[in-house]
Every structure is written in structure tokens, then in C-alpha cells.
Amino acid sequence: MHAITIPEPGGPEALVWDEVPDPVPGEGEVLVEVVAGAVNRADILQRQGFYDPPPGASPYPGLECSGRIVALGPGASGWAVGDEVCALLAGGGYAEKVAVPAGQLLPVPEGVGLVRAAALPEVTCTVWSNVFMVSHLRPGETLLVHGGSSGIGTMAIQLAKAVGARVAVTAGTKEKLDRCAELGADILIDYREQDFVAELKAATGGAGADVILDNMGAQYLDRNVRALAVNGRLAIIGMQGGVKGELNIGALLAKRAAISATSLRARPLSEKTAIVAAVREHVWPLIEGGHVRPVVDQEIPLPDAAAAHRVVEESGHVGKVLLVRP
């Protein structure tokens, strides 16, 4: 088969379409013939040499894909050859085939094509696990999403609105904020021109956000704590703004607030299986009912993964950038 390899870390040109050995499904795994994958920020970090795959994972980038099952490994159950699926991966999505633990598979939702289903696994699992399973967002509460026009952001807006929450977002252009509004965002904040703490307080009568989904890390830590409501929950899922910040413990105590920080890729199989099961139970009906949809900006041929990485790094897109088998 062919896959995108990274012979040496570097810029987008470090991604090389090359012939590699076919994967062999192990115990409890299935072999998926990939139709499409999606680009995530973690793929860029891996290309740059900063985010190695977990032990035992495929060395090729790609944290999600869609395709058809072509073989079952020993002990794999609940699926059949020919099933159309999408999958949460620890790596290997930038390839023609990938071995996947059966517990990390999801059926392609009704109403979503096989290609666009590749935009769903990573964002639905990230948002559901952090905003709902960890931070327990409830109807009537306010969620602040940083990077509202990203793949994660566009999914978070829709899921929060579907359960009856109010949604605030930050984004860097009017065009991106307009797209967030189309998806249901109630409070639109241009982080380049506005202070998100002040804007959020003004829009909530001084209360702040009950839950904040943050991809920035250190750069936003102090402001996020100030933006939290009493009993608020800050969920950190990225560190685009750095890894070390100063935390005002007094402010956290005064608000009886909580901070969680999670990653998805390195979680044990049992945790990923539980998250995928929860997504299938709670999110898939919303997608099939037309309340939630994948937001896809571009579809780019898989061998041209370098071009897709350039699009994501330029940050002009809204939603997901997909890699499609030619």
C-alpha cells in the first residue's frame, strides 16, 4: 500500500507519499481500507518532530479516517467485512489501509457520506469527552469555545446548542464569526479586537462561562480563570499559546472552579472505547436527526497532504480539511 511518511521532521514538504508494508490487524482489530482522513493540529506537531505516536501505534500521521472494513483480526467482533465505518486512530490515517481496534469504530451516520464521515471521529470524541463527560455542561449553562471556527469549535457549538446551552466563541475574523453564528453561536468575540473576558462578562450579566473549552493553554490561563463563572469548569485541550502559565489559586478558590487537561491520542484502549461508545449513544442520533453536521472546508487528495497542512497552518479555513483517496 501507499502512505504519507515523514523521513525527516520539517515543514509540509517533509510529508512523502511512499510505498510501505500493509498493516496486519492484531487481536481485536479490523483492517480498514481508507477512503478519507482528516488533518488535525496533532498531525502538524508530529510532522515537525514534536509529537511521536504512542508505543505500538502506526508511525504514519492521521488520527481519524473513514472507509470500508476489508479484514477482521482474531477476536474482532461486532463488525463485518464490507461495513462502512469511520474510526478514531492513534495514527495511520494518512494511508490506504489502517488497522483499528474494533472499539474505536463508528458506523457512518445516516445522512453523512462516507468521505465526510472522516471529519467526525476526532472532533466528536474530543468535544463529548471534555465538554460533557468531564465538564458536565448542562442545559441553560454558558459554554465559551476558543477557536470557534475550527473543527473542534464548529462541533462544540452544535453539540452545546443541541443540549440547550448558550454558546460564546472567539475567532479572529468577522467571516469566521459569521460562520459560527450560522451554526448557532450566541456570543461572538473577535479576539484580535476585543477582550474576551470583558465581552463575556457583559453578555452574561457579569456571571461568566460555566464551561470553557480552551485550545490555547498558557497564554489564556489567567484570562480563562477570570472568565469562569462560580463553579465553572475549564477544559484545556491544546497548547497553541504555550505550555507554562501562572495560575492564580486564589481566584480559582474564590470561584470554586475546576481545571482539567486532557489529550485523546495516548489514552488507554479502554478509555477510548468508552468515549467512542458514549459518542455513538449520544452524538450519532443528533447527527442522524439533522441537528449536528460535520463542517468541511476543503477536500484535498491524500498524496497532496503537504498542501492540506499548509491550509491548516495558515488558519484561513473553517471546520475540517479532509484528505481523500484519489
TORKOL-4160 file (C-alpha; in steps of 0.2 Angstrom, whole numbers, padded with zeros to 4 digits, m for minus):
326
<pt num="1" X="0000" Y="0000" Z="0000"/>
<pt num="2" X="0005" Y="0018" Z="0000"/>
<pt num="3" X="0005" Y="0030" Z="0015"/>
<pt num="4" X="0011" Y="0048" Z="0019"/>
<pt num="5" X="0028" Y="0045" Z="0028"/>
<pt num="6" X="0039" Y="0058" Z="0037"/>
<pt num="7" X="0058" Y="0053" Z="0033"/>
<pt num="8" X="0064" Y="0068" Z="0042"/>
<pt num="9" X="0054" Y="0081" Z="0053"/>
<pt num="10" X="0051" Y="0098" Z="0045"/>
<pt num="11" X="0039" Y="0109" Z="0035"/>
<pt num="12" X="0025" Y="0102" Z="0024"/>
<pt num="13" X="0037" Y="0096" Z="0012"/>
<pt num="14" X="0043" Y="0083" Z="0024"/>
<pt num="15" X="0027" Y="0073" Z="0020"/>
<pt num="16" X="0031" Y="0060" Z="0007"/>
<pt num="17" X="0019" Y="0048" Z="m0002"/>
<pt num="18" X="0028" Y="0032" Z="m0002"/>
<pt num="19" X="0025" Y="0013" Z="m0003"/>
<pt num="20" X="0025" Y="0004" Z="0013"/>
<pt num="21" X="0020" Y="m0013" Z="0020"/>
<pt num="22" X="0002" Y="m0017" Z="0023"/>
<pt num="23" X="m0004" Y="m0017" Z="0041"/>
<pt num="24" X="m0009" Y="m0033" Z="0049"/>
<pt num="25" X="m0024" Y="m0032" Z="0061"/>
<pt num="26" X="m0020" Y="m0039" Z="0078"/>
<pt num="27" X="m0031" Y="m0046" Z="0092"/>
<pt num="28" X="m0047" Y="m0037" Z="0092"/>
<pt num="29" X="m0043" Y="m0026" Z="0077"/>
<pt num="30" X="m0050" Y="m0024" Z="0060"/>
<pt num="31" X="m0042" Y="m0018" Z="0044"/>
<pt num="32" X="m0050" Y="m0003" Z="0036"/>
<pt num="33" X="m0047" Y="0002" Z="0018"/>
<pt num="34" X="m0046" Y="0021" Z="0019"/>
<pt num="35" X="m0057" Y="0032" Z="0009"/>
<pt num="36" X="m0054" Y="0048" Z="0018"/>
<pt num="37" X="m0044" Y="0055" Z="0033"/>
<pt num="38" X="m0044" Y="0072" Z="0041"/>
<pt num="39" X="m0030" Y="0084" Z="0046"/>
<pt num="40" X="m0028" Y="0089" Z="0064"/>
<pt num="41" X="m0016" Y="0100" Z="0073"/>
<pt num="42" X="m0008" Y="0085" Z="0081"/>
<pt num="43" X="m0003" Y="0079" Z="0064"/>
<pt num="44" X="0007" Y="0095" Z="0061"/>
<pt num="45" X="0016" Y="0093" Z="0078"/>
<pt num="46" X="0021" Y="0075" Z="0073"/>
<pt num="47" X="0027" Y="0081" Z="0056"/>
<pt num="48" X="0038" Y="0094" Z="0065"/>
<pt num="49" X="0045" Y="0081" Z="0076"/>
<pt num="50" X="0036" Y="0086" Z="0092"/>
<pt num="51" X="0023" Y="0073" Z="0094"/>
<pt num="52" X="0028" Y="0055" Z="0092"/>
<pt num="53" X="0014" Y="0041" Z="0091"/>
<pt num="54" X="0011" Y="0031" Z="0106"/>
<pt num="55" X="0020" Y="0015" Z="0108"/>
<pt num="56" X="0013" Y="0002" Z="0096"/>
<pt num="57" X="0004" Y="0014" Z="0085"/>
<pt num="58" X="0006" Y="0017" Z="0067"/>
<pt num="59" X="0021" Y="0028" Z="0063"/>
<pt num="60" X="0011" Y="0037" Z="0049"/>
<pt num="61" X="0001" Y="0053" Z="0054"/>
<pt num="62" X="m0018" Y="0053" Z="0054"/>
<pt num="63" X="m0030" Y="0052" Z="0069"/>
<pt num="64" X="m0046" Y="0048" Z="0060"/>
<pt num="65" X="m0052" Y="0041" Z="0044"/>
<pt num="66" X="m0067" Y="0034" Z="0035"/>
<pt num="67" X="m0068" Y="0018" Z="0024"/>
<pt num="68" X="m0073" Y="0000" Z="0022"/>
<pt num="69" X="m0068" Y="m0015" Z="0033"/>
<pt num="70" X="m0058" Y="m0027" Z="0022"/>
<pt num="71" X="m0052" Y="m0040" Z="0035"/>
<pt num="72" X="m0056" Y="m0045" Z="0053"/>
<pt num="73" X="m0042" Y="m0049" Z="0065"/>
<pt num="74" X="m0043" Y="m0063" Z="0078"/>
<pt num="75" X="m0056" Y="m0059" Z="0091"/>
<pt num="76" X="m0063" Y="m0044" Z="0082"/>
<pt num="77" X="m0082" Y="m0045" Z="0084"/>
<pt num="78" X="m0097" Y="m0034" Z="0081"/>
<pt num="79" X="m0092" Y="m0029" Z="0063"/>
<pt num="80" X="m0091" Y="m0037" Z="0046"/>
<pt num="81" X="m0081" Y="m0036" Z="0030"/>
<pt num="82" X="m0089" Y="m0023" Z="0019"/>
<pt num="83" X="m0095" Y="m0012" Z="0033"/>
<pt num="84" X="m0093" Y="0007" Z="0030"/>
<pt num="85" X="m0086" Y="0015" Z="0046"/>
<pt num="86" X="m0076" Y="0029" Z="0052"/>
<pt num="87" X="m0063" Y="0027" Z="0066"/>
<pt num="88" X="m0053" Y="0036" Z="0080"/>
<pt num="89" X="m0035" Y="0032" Z="0077"/>
<pt num="90" X="m0019" Y="0033" Z="0087"/>
<pt num="91" X="m0010" Y="0036" Z="0070"/>
<pt num="92" X="m0010" Y="0029" Z="0052"/>
<pt num="93" X="m0025" Y="0038" Z="0044"/>
<pt num="94" X="m0014" Y="0046" Z="0030"/>
<pt num="95" X="m0013" Y="0029" Z="0022"/>
<pt num="96" X="m0023" Y="0017" Z="0010"/>
<pt num="97" X="m0026" Y="0005" Z="0024"/>
<pt num="98" X="m0025" Y="0005" Z="0043"/>
<pt num="99" X="m0028" Y="m0007" Z="0057"/>
<pt num="100" X="m0040" Y="m0001" Z="0070"/>
<pt num="101" X="m0046" Y="m0008" Z="0087"/>
<pt num="102" X="m0064" Y="m0013" Z="0085"/>
<pt num="103" X="m0069" Y="m0002" Z="0100"/>
<pt num="104" X="m0064" Y="0013" Z="0091"/>
<pt num="105" X="m0075" Y="0011" Z="0076"/>
<pt num="106" X="m0091" Y="0020" Z="0072"/>
<pt num="107" X="m0104" Y="0017" Z="0059"/>
<pt num="108" X="m0106" Y="0030" Z="0045"/>
<pt num="109" X="m0121" Y="0040" Z="0051"/>
<pt num="110" X="m0136" Y="0041" Z="0040"/>
<pt num="111" X="m0136" Y="0056" Z="0030"/>
<pt num="112" X="m0117" Y="0059" Z="0030"/>
<pt num="113" X="m0107" Y="0052" Z="0015"/>
<pt num="114" X="m0093" Y="0040" Z="0018"/>
<pt num="115" X="m0080" Y="0054" Z="0013"/>
<pt num="116" X="m0087" Y="0067" Z="0025"/>
<pt num="117" X="m0088" Y="0055" Z="0039"/>
<pt num="118" X="m0069" Y="0056" Z="0041"/>
<pt num="119" X="m0072" Y="0073" Z="0049"/>
<pt num="120" X="m0082" Y="0066" Z="0063"/>
<pt num="121" X="m0072" Y="0054" Z="0075"/>
<pt num="122" X="m0059" Y="0066" Z="0082"/>
<pt num="123" X="m0070" Y="0081" Z="0085"/>
<pt num="124" X="m0085" Y="0072" Z="0092"/>
<pt num="125" X="m0074" Y="0061" Z="0104"/>
<pt num="126" X="m0064" Y="0077" Z="0109"/>
<pt num="127" X="m0079" Y="0088" Z="0112"/>
<pt num="128" X="m0091" Y="0075" Z="0120"/>
<pt num="129" X="m0077" Y="0068" Z="0132"/>
<pt num="130" X="m0071" Y="0086" Z="0138"/>
<pt num="131" X="m0087" Y="0096" Z="0137"/>
<pt num="132" X="m0100" Y="0083" Z="0143"/>
<pt num="133" X="m0091" Y="0068" Z="0151"/>
<pt num="134" X="m0078" Y="0079" Z="0161"/>
<pt num="135" X="m0085" Y="0096" Z="0162"/>
<pt num="136" X="m0104" Y="0091" Z="0163"/>
<pt num="137" X="m0111" Y="0105" Z="0153"/>
<pt num="138" X="m0129" Y="0107" Z="0157"/>
<pt num="139" X="m0144" Y="0115" Z="0148"/>
<pt num="140" X="m0145" Y="0133" Z="0151"/>
<pt num="141" X="m0127" Y="0135" Z="0155"/>
<pt num="142" X="m0114" Y="0145" Z="0145"/>
<pt num="143" X="m0100" Y="0137" Z="0135"/>
<pt num="144" X="m0085" Y="0148" Z="0129"/>
<pt num="145" X="m0076" Y="0140" Z="0114"/>
<pt num="146" X="m0059" Y="0147" Z="0109"/>
<pt num="147" X="m0056" Y="0144" Z="0091"/>
<pt num="148" X="m0075" Y="0143" Z="0087"/>
<pt num="149" X="m0072" Y="0141" Z="0068"/>
<pt num="150" X="m0060" Y="0126" Z="0070"/>
<pt num="151" X="m0065" Y="0108" Z="0068"/>
<pt num="152" X="m0067" Y="0106" Z="0087"/>
<pt num="153" X="m0076" Y="0123" Z="0088"/>
<pt num="154" X="m0089" Y="0120" Z="0075"/>
<pt num="155" X="m0093" Y="0103" Z="0083"/>
<pt num="156" X="m0093" Y="0111" Z="0100"/>
<pt num="157" X="m0105" Y="0125" Z="0095"/>
<pt num="158" X="m0118" Y="0112" Z="0088"/>
<pt num="159" X="m0117" Y="0100" Z="0102"/>
<pt num="160" X="m0119" Y="0113" Z="0115"/>
<pt num="161" X="m0134" Y="0121" Z="0106"/>
<pt num="162" X="m0142" Y="0104" Z="0104"/>
<pt num="163" X="m0142" Y="0101" Z="0123"/>
<pt num="164" X="m0149" Y="0118" Z="0126"/>
<pt num="165" X="m0134" Y="0128" Z="0132"/>
<pt num="166" X="m0129" Y="0146" Z="0127"/>
<pt num="167" X="m0113" Y="0147" Z="0117"/>
<pt num="168" X="m0099" Y="0160" Z="0116"/>
<pt num="169" X="m0085" Y="0159" Z="0104"/>
<pt num="170" X="m0069" Y="0168" Z="0100"/>
<pt num="171" X="m0062" Y="0169" Z="0082"/>
<pt num="172" X="m0050" Y="0181" Z="0073"/>
<pt num="173" X="m0061" Y="0187" Z="0058"/>
<pt num="174" X="m0079" Y="0193" Z="0055"/>
<pt num="175" X="m0081" Y="0180" Z="0042"/>
<pt num="176" X="m0076" Y="0166" Z="0054"/>
<pt num="177" X="m0088" Y="0173" Z="0067"/>
<pt num="178" X="m0102" Y="0174" Z="0055"/>
<pt num="179" X="m0100" Y="0156" Z="0051"/>
<pt num="180" X="m0100" Y="0152" Z="0070"/>
<pt num="181" X="m0116" Y="0162" Z="0071"/>
<pt num="182" X="m0124" Y="0151" Z="0057"/>
<pt num="183" X="m0120" Y="0136" Z="0067"/>
<pt num="184" X="m0129" Y="0143" Z="0082"/>
<pt num="185" X="m0116" Y="0153" Z="0092"/>
<pt num="186" X="m0125" Y="0167" Z="0103"/>
<pt num="187" X="m0110" Y="0177" Z="0108"/>
<pt num="188" X="m0097" Y="0182" Z="0095"/>
<pt num="189" X="m0080" Y="0189" Z="0101"/>
<pt num="190" X="m0066" Y="0195" Z="0089"/>
<pt num="191" X="m0051" Y="0190" Z="0100"/>
<pt num="192" X="m0040" Y="0202" Z="0089"/>
<pt num="193" X="m0050" Y="0217" Z="0093"/>
<pt num="194" X="m0060" Y="0213" Z="0109"/>
<pt num="195" X="m0056" Y="0207" Z="0127"/>
<pt num="196" X="m0065" Y="0191" Z="0128"/>
<pt num="197" X="m0066" Y="0192" Z="0147"/>
<pt num="198" X="m0075" Y="0209" Z="0147"/>
<pt num="199" X="m0086" Y="0204" Z="0132"/>
<pt num="200" X="m0091" Y="0188" Z="0140"/>
<pt num="201" X="m0095" Y="0196" Z="0157"/>
<pt num="202" X="m0105" Y="0209" Z="0148"/>
<pt num="203" X="m0115" Y="0197" Z="0139"/>
<pt num="204" X="m0119" Y="0186" Z="0154"/>
<pt num="205" X="m0123" Y="0200" Z="0166"/>
<pt num="206" X="m0106" Y="0198" Z="0175"/>
<pt num="207" X="m0108" Y="0179" Z="0178"/>
<pt num="208" X="m0095" Y="0172" Z="0165"/>
<pt num="209" X="m0094" Y="0155" Z="0157"/>
<pt num="210" X="m0099" Y="0139" Z="0166"/>
<pt num="211" X="m0088" Y="0129" Z="0154"/>
<pt num="212" X="m0073" Y="0135" Z="0144"/>
<pt num="213" X="m0066" Y="0124" Z="0130"/>
<pt num="214" X="m0048" Y="0130" Z="0128"/>
<pt num="215" X="m0035" Y="0126" Z="0114"/>
<pt num="216" X="m0023" Y="0139" Z="0119"/>
<pt num="217" X="m0016" Y="0134" Z="0136"/>
<pt num="218" X="m0003" Y="0145" Z="0145"/>
<pt num="219" X="m0007" Y="0161" Z="0135"/>
<pt num="220" X="m0025" Y="0161" Z="0140"/>
<pt num="221" X="m0024" Y="0153" Z="0158"/>
<pt num="222" X="m0026" Y="0169" Z="0168"/>
<pt num="223" X="m0040" Y="0176" Z="0157"/>
<pt num="224" X="m0049" Y="0160" Z="0157"/>
<pt num="225" X="m0050" Y="0159" Z="0176"/>
<pt num="226" X="m0056" Y="0177" Z="0176"/>
<pt num="227" X="m0069" Y="0172" Z="0163"/>
<pt num="228" X="m0076" Y="0157" Z="0173"/>
<pt num="229" X="m0092" Y="0158" Z="0182"/>
<pt num="230" X="m0094" Y="0152" Z="0200"/>
<pt num="231" X="m0092" Y="0133" Z="0200"/>
<pt num="232" X="m0085" Y="0135" Z="0182"/>
<pt num="233" X="m0075" Y="0122" Z="0173"/>
<pt num="234" X="m0060" Y="0125" Z="0162"/>
<pt num="235" X="m0056" Y="0111" Z="0150"/>
<pt num="236" X="m0039" Y="0113" Z="0142"/>
<pt num="237" X="m0036" Y="0103" Z="0126"/>
<pt num="238" X="m0022" Y="0112" Z="0117"/>
<pt num="239" X="m0006" Y="0122" Z="0120"/>
<pt num="240" X="m0005" Y="0133" Z="0104"/>
<pt num="241" X="m0002" Y="0148" Z="0116"/>
<pt num="242" X="0012" Y="0139" Z="0126"/>
<pt num="243" X="0014" Y="0126" Z="0140"/>
<pt num="244" X="0019" Y="0136" Z="0155"/>
<pt num="245" X="0007" Y="0149" Z="0163"/>
<pt num="246" X="0004" Y="0157" Z="0180"/>
<pt num="247" X="m0011" Y="0151" Z="0190"/>
<pt num="248" X="m0020" Y="0162" Z="0202"/>
<pt num="249" X="m0025" Y="0149" Z="0215"/>
<pt num="250" X="m0035" Y="0162" Z="0225"/>
<pt num="251" X="m0046" Y="0167" Z="0210"/>
<pt num="252" X="m0049" Y="0148" Z="0207"/>
<pt num="253" X="m0053" Y="0145" Z="0225"/>
<pt num="254" X="m0065" Y="0160" Z="0226"/>
<pt num="255" X="m0075" Y="0153" Z="0211"/>
<pt num="256" X="m0074" Y="0135" Z="0217"/>
<pt num="257" X="m0069" Y="0132" Z="0199"/>
<pt num="258" X="m0060" Y="0116" Z="0192"/>
<pt num="259" X="m0047" Y="0114" Z="0178"/>
<pt num="260" X="m0045" Y="0098" Z="0168"/>
<pt num="261" X="m0032" Y="0095" Z="0154"/>
<pt num="262" X="m0034" Y="0080" Z="0143"/>
<pt num="263" X="m0027" Y="0073" Z="0127"/>
<pt num="264" X="m0035" Y="0059" Z="0117"/>
<pt num="265" X="m0022" Y="0050" Z="0107"/>
<pt num="266" X="m0012" Y="0042" Z="0121"/>
<pt num="267" X="m0027" Y="0037" Z="0132"/>
<pt num="268" X="m0028" Y="0018" Z="0135"/>
<pt num="269" X="m0039" Y="0007" Z="0124"/>
<pt num="270" X="m0052" Y="0005" Z="0137"/>
<pt num="271" X="m0055" Y="0024" Z="0139"/>
<pt num="272" X="m0056" Y="0027" Z="0120"/>
<pt num="273" X="m0068" Y="0013" Z="0119"/>
<pt num="274" X="m0079" Y="0021" Z="0132"/>
<pt num="275" X="m0078" Y="0038" Z="0124"/>
<pt num="276" X="m0082" Y="0031" Z="0107"/>
<pt num="277" X="m0097" Y="0021" Z="0114"/>
<pt num="278" X="m0104" Y="0037" Z="0123"/>
<pt num="279" X="m0102" Y="0047" Z="0106"/>
<pt num="280" X="m0112" Y="0033" Z="0097"/>
<pt num="281" X="m0125" Y="0034" Z="0110"/>
<pt num="282" X="m0127" Y="0052" Z="0112"/>
<pt num="283" X="m0120" Y="0061" Z="0097"/>
<pt num="284" X="m0124" Y="0049" Z="0082"/>
<pt num="285" X="m0143" Y="0052" Z="0085"/>
<pt num="286" X="m0141" Y="0071" Z="0084"/>
<pt num="287" X="m0131" Y="0069" Z="0068"/>
<pt num="288" X="m0144" Y="0057" Z="0060"/>
<pt num="289" X="m0158" Y="0068" Z="0066"/>
<pt num="290" X="m0150" Y="0083" Z="0056"/>
<pt num="291" X="m0146" Y="0093" Z="0072"/>
<pt num="292" X="m0127" Y="0092" Z="0070"/>
<pt num="293" X="m0117" Y="0090" Z="0055"/>
<pt num="294" X="m0098" Y="0089" Z="0050"/>
<pt num="295" X="m0091" Y="0106" Z="0044"/>
<pt num="296" X="m0079" Y="0103" Z="0030"/>
<pt num="297" X="m0069" Y="0117" Z="0022"/>
<pt num="298" X="m0059" Y="0108" Z="0009"/>
<pt num="299" X="m0056" Y="0090" Z="0001"/>
<pt num="300" X="m0038" Y="0088" Z="m0004"/>
<pt num="301" X="m0030" Y="0072" Z="m0012"/>
<pt num="302" X="m0021" Y="0061" Z="0001"/>
<pt num="303" X="m0005" Y="0061" Z="m0009"/>
<pt num="304" X="m0005" Y="0080" Z="m0008"/>
<pt num="305" X="m0005" Y="0080" Z="0011"/>
<pt num="306" X="0008" Y="0094" Z="0011"/>
<pt num="307" X="m0005" Y="0106" Z="0003"/>
<pt num="308" X="m0018" Y="0101" Z="0016"/>
<pt num="309" X="m0005" Y="0105" Z="0030"/>
<pt num="310" X="m0002" Y="0122" Z="0023"/>
<pt num="311" X="m0020" Y="0126" Z="0023"/>
<pt num="312" X="m0022" Y="0122" Z="0041"/>
<pt num="313" X="m0006" Y="0131" Z="0046"/>
<pt num="314" X="m0012" Y="0147" Z="0038"/>
<pt num="315" X="m0028" Y="0146" Z="0048"/>
<pt num="316" X="m0040" Y="0153" Z="0035"/>
<pt num="317" X="m0051" Y="0138" Z="0035"/>
<pt num="318" X="m0067" Y="0134" Z="0044"/>
<pt num="319" X="m0071" Y="0117" Z="0050"/>
<pt num="320" X="m0061" Y="0102" Z="0044"/>
<pt num="321" X="m0049" Y="0099" Z="0030"/>
<pt num="322" X="m0050" Y="0082" Z="0023"/>
<pt num="323" X="m0038" Y="0070" Z="0014"/>
<pt num="324" X="m0047" Y="0060" Z="0000"/>
<pt num="325" X="m0040" Y="0044" Z="m0008"/>
<pt num="326" X="m0038" Y="0048" Z="m0027"/>
